[in-house]
């Protein structure tokens, strides 16, 4: 819930992303990268 609040989405949205029901918009990907202090390469490398 803390992550959802910090990037401005619902907890349900995060749940859907985690379960691959849908994907975050690019603006949320940017927010996630900043929140976790990662580069885009690091972020997307972790997904694979």
MODELLER restraints for C-alpha pairs under 7 A, 6 or more apart:
rsr = mdl.restraints
at = mdl.atoms
rsr.add(forms.Gaussian(group=physical.xy_distance, feature=features.Distance(at['CA:1:A'], at['CA:11:A']), mean=5.53, stdev=0.5))
rsr.add(forms.Gaussian(group=physical.xy_distance, feature=features.Distance(at['CA:4:A'], at['CA:10:A']), mean=5.53, stdev=0.5))
rsr.add(forms.Gaussian(group=physical.xy_distance, feature=features.Distance(at['CA:4:A'], at['CA:11:A']), mean=5.42, stdev=0.5))
rsr.add(forms.Gaussian(group=physical.xy_distance, feature=features.Distance(at['CA:4:A'], at['CA:14:A']), mean=6.59, stdev=0.5))
rsr.add(forms.Gaussian(group=physical.xy_distance, feature=features.Distance(at['CA:7:A'], at['CA:28:A']), mean=6.85, stdev=0.5))
rsr.add(forms.Gaussian(group=physical.xy_distance, feature=features.Distance(at['CA:7:A'], at['CA:31:A']), mean=5.86, stdev=0.5))
rsr.add(forms.Gaussian(group=physical.xy_distance, feature=features.Distance(at['CA:16:A'], at['CA:22:A']), mean=5.84, stdev=0.5))
rsr.add(forms.Gaussian(group=physical.xy_distance, feature=features.Distance(at['CA:17:A'], at['CA:23:A']), mean=5.46, stdev=0.5))
rsr.add(forms.Gaussian(group=physical.xy_distance, feature=features.Distance(at['CA:17:A'], at['CA:24:A']), mean=6.64, stdev=0.5))
rsr.add(forms.Gaussian(group=physical.xy_distance, feature=features.Distance(at['CA:33:A'], at['CA:39:A']), mean=6.47, stdev=0.5))
rsr.add(forms.Gaussian(group=physical.xy_distance, feature=features.Distance(at['CA:33:A'], at['CA:40:A']), mean=6.54, stdev=0.5))
rsr.add(forms.Gaussian(group=physical.xy_distance, feature=features.Distance(at['CA:33:A'], at['CA:43:A']), mean=6.53, stdev=0.5))
